[in-house]
């Protein structure tokens, strides 16, 4: 686990997994250049100036929540919209944060870094970059339904940590308004991250962050380990494919069916769960989420051969008269917007997206507005 070791040094990986993972925050004041080796200020500046950066790969946050995209976008192409640089600069100068979503699409070193972390831990990893002006904050106190690493790139940012309202929250189990009121009394811990510092925030730890007298740029890594609830969700989907689980119980007046039927249900359910767990363990190092979304793209394009930018030309020419061609392109764009790209194919899919966008500009491909 060399890449994870580079983040955690001088803490060992075993020590981190035993004492901190999913339990206790960890602050590391780094004296090395691990973070700065991933991305430079020049890299970020070039991307912000580039026309290839479009919504939703740039979003803006302020006042504790995400801003309406109409405040900083111009024309739209399908589900994606071009950006208005003047509006973005104005909003930034007024204290709002710029969020670069899935920036590994643009930066090969960062993409390789995510791929390594994902492979070492056997889980999906996503990333965002937050660019915050001085004396500002983005989100209000909140929890994330995944593990988080914060890598400070530039400037400094103060991170507030509060107590844990929920153990292992999910997207549907988050902070209520009543919970949010409890945190107005102040945090239990505050850490001022300087350039190259790293902070680990376990899933469920309430946090927020703000800048003081200087702007800040930081990278967040969102780590998505397999959960027990994931196994049960897979169980429900798999069970629907088996006639046994679709059958009704025989109607009776007294207790829930017979003991024999209940025993059979438990036995068949156990077998299916064991099969799912075996499959998950087999696929873990390949990253199940990557495989799933790779399949989404293949099904959307109806071919398995679109692996490079050049392949898209062949595909479009071959299927130019396909009645579903326009829908294939639209579905691909919508899948990209979710941000759920596999780390292994993210760069390729990003390049294909830009190729499609260039073709729209040149008039060789029409997309729905």
N, C-alpha and C positions, 0 to 999 in steps of 0.2 A: 504493500500500500504506500508506495513512494510519494504519490501526489498528496494523499491525505496526511502523510507524515510531514510534508513540507508546510502544510497549513498549521498543524498542531505543535510542531517543534517549539519549545523543548519538551512538551508533554507527549508521551508515547500514545500510539493508537489504542493499545489495550487499556491504558489508564483512562483515556477519554471515554471509550465505550463502556467501561465498568462504572466510572464515577459520574459521568456527565450525560451521556446519550439518553435523550428522552426524559431527563430528570433535572439537571442542574446547569445553569448558564456558565459559560467559561469566557473570560476576557484574557486575551493574549497581547501584551505590548511587544510588538515585533521590532527587532533591530535589523532585520534583513530586507531584501527587496523582492520577496515572494509575490506580493501584490502588484508592485510596479512592473514586474516582468510580464504580467498578463496583458496589460494595456497601458497606453501612454495618453497624456493629455492631448497630444497631437492626433492620435488615433480618434479620440472622441470628437475633437474639433472638426476633423475632416468629415466624419460621419454626419455631424449636425449640419454641415454645409452642403452635403451631397443630396442630389435629387432622388437617389434611390431610397432614402429614408422617408417612409410614408406612415400614416395611421393604419393599423393600430400599433406599429412597432415604435412609435413615439406617442406617449400619452402625457397628460399633465394633471397634477394633483395640487390641491390647495384648500384651505379652510377645513381641513380634516377629511376630505373626500376627493374622489376623482372629478375633474372638471368636465363639463359637457364638451364633446369634441367639436361642436359647431363654433366654439370660441377660438379655435386655433387651426381649423382645417379649411381648405379651399374647395376645389372640385373633387368629385368622387368618381372612382372607377370600381364598379361592382361593390363589394363589401369594404373596399379600402379607399382611403381618401388622401389626396395630396395635402401638404402642410403649408400654412401661411407663416413664413419665417418672421415677418414683422409682428404678427399677433403673438407668436411664441415668445419673442424677445420682450415684448411689452408685458406679457403675463409673468415672465420670469423676473423682470425688474420690479414687479409688484409683489413679489414674495412667493410665487408659485413654483413648484418643483417639476422638473422635466424627468420623465421616466422612459428609459429605453428598454423595451420589452424584447426578450430573446436576442440580446446583442451578440451572442455567439454566432449568429448568422453572418455577422460582418467581420468578426475578428477571429482568425484561425487559431491563435494561441489560446484564446478564451474557450473556443470550441473544443480544442484538444484537452484542455484542462477539465471541462465538464465531462467529456467522454471518459477520461481517466477516473474521475471521482465516481461516476456512474458505474463503471466496470468494477472498481475496487469494492464498492459497497453493495453492488447488485440491486440498484434502484434507480428510478427516474430522477433526474436533476434538472431544474430549470434555473434561469438567471435573469435578473434585471439590473440596470444601472440607474441610480438616482442622482440627479444633479440639482442641488438645493442652494438658493441664494443665501446670503448672510441674514441672520436674525429672522429665520423662517422655520416652519415645520410643515410636514406633509400630512400624514394621517393622524387622527386622534388615537388615544390608547386602544389597542386592538390585539387580537390573537390570530395566529396563522395556523391552519390545519396541517402543517408540515414543519419539519425541522429547518432552521435557518442559520446560515453563516453570513456574517457581515464582514466584508473586506474593504477597509477604508483606503481609497485611492489618493485623494487630495483633500487638503484642508482638515478641519476637525468637525466632529458632530457629537452631541451629547445624547446618549441613549438612556432612557428611563425604563426600568424594569419594575413591574408590580407583582402582586401575588398571582396564584394560578386559580382562575374561577372554574375551569373545567379541566378534567383530566383527558388528554388526547382528544381535543375538539375536532369536529368534522366541519365541512362547509355548511351543513344544516344546523350545527350546534355551535353558535358563536355568541358573542357578547350581546346581552340585552341592554335596553336603555337604562334599566335599574342597575345593571352591573357597571355601566359607564359612569354613573353618578358616584359610585364608591371610590373611583380612582381620582376624583377631583381633589382629594385630600393630599395627594402627592405620592411619588414612587417610593419603593422600599430600597432600591439601588439606583445609582446614576453613574455612568461611565463616560468619560470624554475620550472618544476614539481619535487618534492622530493618524497621519498617513502611515500605511502599512500595518496598522493594528487590526486585530481580528476579534470578532465577538460571535460566540455561539449562543443562539436563543432557542431553547427547546420548544417543541410544539405545546401550545397552551399557556405559555408565559406571556402575560399582558405586557405590551411595550409601546413606546412611541419614541420619537427622536426629533431633535431640533438643532439648528445651527446658532452660533453666537455672532462673533464679529467677522467671520470669514465664510465664503462659500464652501460647499462640501460636495465631493463626489465619492460614492461608494457602490460596490457591487454586492448584491445579495444572491446567495445560492439557496434555492429551495429544494430540500431533499425529501423524497416521497417513499418511505419504506412501506413494504407490504404490511397490511394490518389484518387483524382477525375479521373485522367487518368486511374487508375486501374479499376474503374467502367466502363469507356468507352471501355477499352480493353475487359472486360467481356461482355459488351453489344454486341460488334462485334461477339465474339465467340458464344454467345447465339442466336443472330439474324440469324446466318447461319443455325440454327436448325429449324427455323420457315419458312414455305412456303411463308408467307406473305412478308417477307423481301427479299426473293429470287426472287420475281416476278419483271418483267421489267415494266417500265412506257410505256404507249402507245405513239408511235412516233407521234409528232406533229410539225408543222413548227414554231409556235410562242413560247410564254412563256412556261417555265418549267411546262408541264402537266397542269392539271386543279387544281383550288383552292381546289376542293373537295378531290382530290388524295393527295395533300400536307397536308391537314388537317388530313386525315386518317393516313398518315405516322407519323405525329407528335403525334397523339393520341396513336397509337400502340407502338411507340418508348417510349413514356412517361410511358405506362403501363409496358413495359419490364424493363425499368430502375428502376421503383418503386419496381418491384419484385426482381431485383438484389440487390438493397439497403436493402430491407427487409431481404433477405437471408444473406447478409454481416453482418448486425447488429445482426442477430440471431447467426451467427457463430463467431462473433468477439472474444468473451471470450474463444472460443475453438481454436482460432488462425487459420484463413483460410489457411495460407501457410502450417501449420503443417498438416492439414487435406488433403491438396492437395498432398503433398509429401508422406504422409502415404499411400495414394491411389496408388501412383506410385509404391511403393515397393510391395504392395499387388498384383497389376496387373502384375508386372514383375515376381513375384514368382508364380503367378497363384493360390495362396492359401491365406486364411485369418488367418491361424493358426500359422504362424511363428512369435512367440512373444518372444521366448527365444532361447538361444544358443542350448539347447537340441533339440528344434524343428527342427533345420536345419538338424540334422542327420536323423530324420524321413522323412523329405521332400526329401533329397538326395537319400535315399534308395528307397523310393516309386517311384521316378521319374527318377531313374538311366537309364532307357531305353527310356526315352522321347527324341524324335528327337530334340526338342527345348531346352533340358536341358542345354547344353553348352551356348546357347544364353541367357537363363534366368540368369545364373551366371554372364556372361559378362555384361549384362544390369544392374544388381544389382551393380556391381563394378563401372560402369560408373555413375550411379545415386549417389553413395556415393561420387565420385570424385567431383561432382558439389558443395558439401558442403551444399546443401539445405536439410539437414536433419531436421526433426521436433525435437524440444527440448524434447518432451515427449518420443520419441522413439530413440533418438540419441544414448544413451548409449547401448541399445539393438542392434541396427543396427551395431554399432561399434564392439561389441563383436561377432556378427555373421560374420562380415568381417574378424576378426582375426581367427575365427574358420575355415573359408574357406581357409585362408592363411596357417594355420597349416596343413590342409588336403592336400594342394598342396605340402608342404614340405615332408609330409609323403608318398606322391605318391598315396593317395587314391582319389584324384580329379585332373583332368587335366584341365588347363586353357590355353586359347590362349595367345601366346606371341605377 
